[in-house]
Amino acid sequence: MESTRVDTAGLPTAPALEPLLPGGAIRVGGTYAVPESVLLAITMLQAASAAGAWCAVVGVPSFGIEAAAAAGSTSSGSCSSPIRATSGSR
């Protein structure tokens, strides 16, 4: 599978976060770690989710789909898995 290039149009995100991301957008197929900030994760996903992108949050038991929806994300293309994978899991 060919990697998405930085100059490829990405998914939208909050304008305040654009300067922090390569190309000012969330990379299609990208994986991001947002340690200890559920609000930052929700903010990062809002615009992409509202634009119809599928989003997933894994290993964050405190993340709530309802809270994300209240903040402007759409729950129809989102999922959350509170289970954190361990190094020995398959």
MDTraj code that builds the backbone (N, CA, C; nanometers):
import mdtraj as md
import numpy as np

residues = "MET GLU SER THR ARG VAL ASP THR ALA GLY LEU PRO THR ALA PRO ALA LEU GLU PRO LEU LEU PRO GLY GLY ALA ILE ARG VAL GLY GLY THR TYR ALA VAL PRO GLU SER VAL LEU LEU ALA ILE THR MET LEU GLN ALA ALA SER ALA ALA GLY ALA TRP CYS ALA VAL VAL GLY VAL PRO SER PHE GLY ILE GLU ALA ALA ALA ALA ALA GLY SER THR SER SER GLY SER CYS SER SER PRO ILE ARG ALA THR SER GLY SER ARG".split()
xyz = np.array([
    [0.0845, -0.1173, 0.0000],
    [0.0000, 0.0000, 0.0000],
    [0.0888, 0.1234, 0.0000],
    [0.0602, 0.2150, -0.0875],
    [0.1402, 0.3366, -0.0970],
    [0.1009, 0.4358, 0.0107],
    [0.1997, 0.4940, 0.0712],
    [0.1775, 0.5923, 0.1770],
    [0.1194, 0.7212, 0.1196],
    [0.0343, 0.7872, 0.1982],
    [-0.0181, 0.9179, 0.1597],
    [0.0925, 1.0203, 0.1792],
    [0.1146, 1.1044, 0.0802],
    [0.2186, 1.2060, 0.0899],
    [0.1674, 1.3264, 0.1674],
    [0.2600, 1.4017, 0.2257],
    [0.2232, 1.5193, 0.3032],
    [0.1513, 1.6219, 0.2168],
    [0.1866, 1.6308, 0.0880],
    [0.1227, 1.7306, 0.0028],
    [-0.0135, 1.6852, -0.0497],
    [-0.0562, 1.5644, -0.0151],
    [-0.1890, 1.5168, -0.0507],
    [-0.2905, 1.5814, 0.0439],
    [-0.4038, 1.6214, -0.0117],
    [-0.5068, 1.6825, 0.0738],
    [-0.5460, 1.5847, 0.1837],
    [-0.5471, 1.6337, 0.3040],
    [-0.5821, 1.5485, 0.4172],
    [-0.7222, 1.5772, 0.4659],
    [-0.7516, 1.5250, 0.5820],
    [-0.8823, 1.5457, 0.6439],
    [-0.8794, 1.6734, 0.7265],
    [-0.9900, 1.7430, 0.7331],
    [-0.9914, 1.8678, 0.8096],
    [-0.9785, 1.8426, 0.9601],
    [-0.9298, 1.9432, 1.0291],
    [-0.9223, 1.9403, 1.1744],
    [-0.9486, 2.0815, 1.2251],
    [-0.9480, 2.1010, 1.3538],
    [-0.9713, 2.2337, 1.4106],
    [-0.8628, 2.3305, 1.3619],
    [-0.9012, 2.4511, 1.3223],
    [-0.8027, 2.5477, 1.2738],
    [-0.6872, 2.5719, 1.3713],
    [-0.7132, 2.5677, 1.4999],
    [-0.6075, 2.5897, 1.5993],
    [-0.5029, 2.4781, 1.5977],
    [-0.5402, 2.3600, 1.5480],
    [-0.4478, 2.2468, 1.5447],
    [-0.3724, 2.2354, 1.4132],
    [-0.4165, 2.3038, 1.3099],
    [-0.3536, 2.2930, 1.1782],
    [-0.2029, 2.3187, 1.1797],
    [-0.1529, 2.4198, 1.2525],
    [-0.0080, 2.4428, 1.2519],
    [0.0735, 2.3293, 1.3156],
    [0.0085, 2.2441, 1.3916],
    [0.0773, 2.1344, 1.4594],
    [0.0885, 2.0088, 1.3743],
    [0.0146, 2.0028, 1.2642],
    [0.0095, 1.8826, 1.1819],
    [0.0799, 1.9044, 1.0487],
    [0.1511, 1.8034, 0.9994],
    [0.2137, 1.8153, 0.8674],
    [0.1074, 1.8429, 0.7607],
    [0.1257, 1.9454, 0.6829],
    [0.0281, 1.9809, 0.5813],
    [-0.0959, 2.0472, 0.6374],
    [-0.1004, 2.0692, 0.7689],
    [-0.2138, 2.1356, 0.8320],
    [-0.3401, 2.0538, 0.8382],
    [-0.3287, 1.9218, 0.8229],
    [-0.4476, 1.8370, 0.8204],
    [-0.4154, 1.6999, 0.8791],
    [-0.5202, 1.6267, 0.9128],
    [-0.5054, 1.4880, 0.9571],
    [-0.4779, 1.4041, 0.8328],
    [-0.3794, 1.3218, 0.8398],
    [-0.3402, 1.2379, 0.7263],
    [-0.4401, 1.1239, 0.7082],
    [-0.4865, 1.1025, 0.5868],
    [-0.5788, 0.9921, 0.5577],
    [-0.5083, 0.8613, 0.5919],
    [-0.5708, 0.7794, 0.6745],
    [-0.5125, 0.6521, 0.7159],
    [-0.4089, 0.6663, 0.8255],
    [-0.3934, 0.7867, 0.8784],
    [-0.2919, 0.8122, 0.9800],
    [-0.3312, 0.7638, 1.1175],
    [-0.2312, 0.7508, 1.2020],
    [-0.2500, 0.7130, 1.3409],
    [-0.1858, 0.8205, 1.4271],
    [-0.2586, 0.8676, 1.5254],
    [-0.2097, 0.9737, 1.6117],
    [-0.2239, 0.9320, 1.7573],
    [-0.1256, 0.9654, 1.8379],
    [-0.1317, 0.9409, 1.9819],
    [-0.1566, 1.0744, 2.0503],
    [-0.2596, 1.0773, 2.1325],
    [-0.2941, 1.1984, 2.2076],
    [-0.3001, 1.1571, 2.3543],
    [-0.1839, 1.1484, 2.4186],
    [-0.1834, 1.0997, 2.5564],
    [-0.2464, 1.1980, 2.6544],
    [-0.3302, 1.1421, 2.7390],
    [-0.3870, 1.2141, 2.8535],
    [-0.4701, 1.3372, 2.8188],
    [-0.5298, 1.3419, 2.7004],
    [-0.6170, 1.4545, 2.6681],
    [-0.7310, 1.4096, 2.5783],
    [-0.8391, 1.3688, 2.6405],
    [-0.9574, 1.3284, 2.5645],
    [-1.0135, 1.4483, 2.4878],
    [-1.0107, 1.5659, 2.5495],
    [-1.0612, 1.6866, 2.4829],
    [-0.9815, 1.7170, 2.3565],
    [-0.8496, 1.7015, 2.3610],
    [-0.7677, 1.7246, 2.2420],
    [-0.8013, 1.6228, 2.1328],
    [-0.8205, 1.4969, 2.1711],
    [-0.8571, 1.3943, 2.0731],
    [-0.9913, 1.4265, 2.0082],
    [-1.0887, 1.4672, 2.0883],
    [-1.2200, 1.5032, 2.0345],
    [-1.2073, 1.6231, 1.9407],
    [-1.1314, 1.7233, 1.9820],
    [-1.1117, 1.8429, 1.8996],
    [-1.0449, 1.8072, 1.7677],
    [-0.9495, 1.7174, 1.7728],
    [-0.8772, 1.6766, 1.6527],
    [-0.9688, 1.6050, 1.5532],
    [-1.0643, 1.5279, 1.6044],
    [-1.1517, 1.4475, 1.5186],
    [-1.2782, 1.5193, 1.4716],
    [-1.3170, 1.6268, 1.5385],
    [-1.4440, 1.6936, 1.5096],
    [-1.4677, 1.7204, 1.3615],
    [-1.3818, 1.7968, 1.2996],
    [-1.4039, 1.8395, 1.1610],
    [-1.3979, 1.7222, 1.0639],
    [-1.3037, 1.6305, 1.0856],
    [-1.2926, 1.5144, 0.9965],
    [-1.4181, 1.4280, 1.0051],
    [-1.4646, 1.4045, 1.1263],
    [-1.5846, 1.3255, 1.1470],
    [-1.7072, 1.3944, 1.0864],
    [-1.7184, 1.5249, 1.1097],
    [-1.8318, 1.6001, 1.0551],
    [-1.8299, 1.6017, 0.9020],
    [-1.7095, 1.5891, 0.8430],
    [-1.6968, 1.5854, 0.6964],
    [-1.7236, 1.4458, 0.6401],
    [-1.7511, 1.3487, 0.7284],
    [-1.7865, 1.2145, 0.6828],
    [-1.6765, 1.1107, 0.6951],
    [-1.5609, 1.1481, 0.7501],
    [-1.4518, 1.0518, 0.7654],
    [-1.4818, 0.9538, 0.8779],
    [-1.4336, 0.8328, 0.8629],
    [-1.4455, 0.7332, 0.9685],
    [-1.3313, 0.7542, 1.0655],
    [-1.3596, 0.7524, 1.1940],
    [-1.2596, 0.7767, 1.2980],
    [-1.2718, 0.6690, 1.4049],
    [-1.1586, 0.6328, 1.4646],
    [-1.1593, 0.5345, 1.5732],
    [-1.0695, 0.5830, 1.6855],
    [-1.1090, 0.5504, 1.8071],
    [-1.0292, 0.5803, 1.9257],
    [-1.0110, 0.4485, 1.9985],
    [-0.8860, 0.4118, 2.0244],
    [-0.8565, 0.2819, 2.0847],
    [-0.7760, 0.3019, 2.2128],
    [-0.8119, 0.2276, 2.3157],
    [-0.7353, 0.2264, 2.4392],
    [-0.7573, 0.3460, 2.5297],
    [-0.8717, 0.4123, 2.5153],
    [-0.9023, 0.5288, 2.5994],
    [-1.0395, 0.5056, 2.6625],
    [-1.0432, 0.4385, 2.7771],
    [-1.1712, 0.4083, 2.8401],
    [-1.2551, 0.5310, 2.8722],
    [-1.1908, 0.6452, 2.8945],
    [-1.2657, 0.7661, 2.9297],
    [-1.3226, 0.8395, 2.8083],
    [-1.2923, 0.7928, 2.6873],
    [-1.3462, 0.8565, 2.5670],
    [-1.4916, 0.8158, 2.5508],
    [-1.5791, 0.9126, 2.5285],
    [-1.7208, 0.8837, 2.5113],
    [-1.7720, 0.9312, 2.3758],
    [-1.8361, 0.8418, 2.3040],
    [-1.8939, 0.8765, 2.1740],
    [-1.9975, 0.9871, 2.1925],
    [-2.0742, 0.9809, 2.3027],
    [-2.1760, 1.0832, 2.3266],
    [-2.1122, 1.2205, 2.3458],
    [-2.0021, 1.2261, 2.4195],
    [-1.9318, 1.3534, 2.4400],
    [-1.8753, 1.4056, 2.3088],
    [-1.8217, 1.3162, 2.2276],
    [-1.7684, 1.3573, 2.0979],
    [-1.8802, 1.4103, 2.0088],
    [-1.9956, 1.3446, 2.0114],
    [-2.1100, 1.3897, 1.9319],
    [-2.1584, 1.5267, 1.9794],
    [-2.1601, 1.5474, 2.1104],
    [-2.2016, 1.6772, 2.1652],
    [-2.1060, 1.7878, 2.1242],
    [-1.9789, 1.7512, 2.0989],
    [-1.8780, 1.8491, 2.0581],
    [-1.8755, 1.8721, 1.9071],
    [-1.9600, 1.7992, 1.8329],
    [-1.9690, 1.8223, 1.6891],
    [-1.9264, 1.7072, 1.6010],
    [-1.8744, 1.5990, 1.6577],
    [-1.8392, 1.4816, 1.5783],
    [-1.9664, 1.4042, 1.5480],
    [-1.9626, 1.3277, 1.4413],
    [-2.0770, 1.2432, 1.4111],
    [-2.0469, 1.1016, 1.4561],
    [-2.1408, 1.0376, 1.5198],
    [-2.1169, 0.9027, 1.5707],
    [-2.1399, 0.7953, 1.4653],
    [-2.1928, 0.8312, 1.3477],
    [-2.2226, 0.7302, 1.2471],
    [-2.0967, 0.6694, 1.1864],
    [-1.9851, 0.7399, 1.1874],
    [-1.8618, 0.6858, 1.1320],
    [-1.7510, 0.6792, 1.2353],
    [-1.7892, 0.6649, 1.3607],
    [-1.6903, 0.6637, 1.4687],
    [-1.7049, 0.5388, 1.5523],
    [-1.5927, 0.4957, 1.6093],
    [-1.5997, 0.3854, 1.7047],
    [-1.4957, 0.4079, 1.8123],
    [-1.5190, 0.3471, 1.9261],
    [-1.4289, 0.3602, 2.0391],
    [-1.4110, 0.2237, 2.1020],
    [-1.2862, 0.1852, 2.1264],
    [-1.2561, 0.0591, 2.1919],
    [-1.1740, 0.0879, 2.3167],
    [-1.2297, 0.0609, 2.4354],
    [-1.1572, 0.0912, 2.5580],
    [-1.0441, -0.0056, 2.5890],
    [-1.0332, -0.1129, 2.5124],
    [-0.9347, -0.2165, 2.5398],
    [-0.7983, -0.1736, 2.4882],
    [-0.7010, -0.1732, 2.5763],
    [-0.5643, -0.1392, 2.5384],
    [-0.4896, -0.2680, 2.5057],
    [-0.4314, -0.2748, 2.3872],
    [-0.3574, -0.3930, 2.3471],
    [-0.2283, -0.4025, 2.4281],
    [-0.1902, -0.5248, 2.4609],
    [-0.0635, -0.5470, 2.5297],
    [0.0391, -0.5961, 2.4288],
    [0.1633, -0.5943, 2.4637],
    [0.2678, -0.6339, 2.3703],
    [0.2560, -0.7794, 2.3263],
    [0.1927, -0.8630, 2.4061],
    [0.1797, -1.0032, 2.3712],
    [0.0481, -1.0383, 2.3034],
    [-0.0417, -0.9411, 2.2862],
    [-0.1709, -0.9722, 2.2254],
    [-0.1606, -0.9783, 2.0745],
    [-0.2513, -1.0503, 2.0157],
    [-0.2518, -1.0670, 1.8695],
    [-0.3786, -1.0174, 1.8107],
])
top = md.Topology()
chain = top.add_chain()
for i, resn in enumerate(residues, 1):
    res = top.add_residue(resn, chain, resSeq=i)
    for name in ("N", "CA", "C"):
        top.add_atom(name, md.element.get_by_symbol(name[0]), res)
traj = md.Trajectory(xyz[None], top)
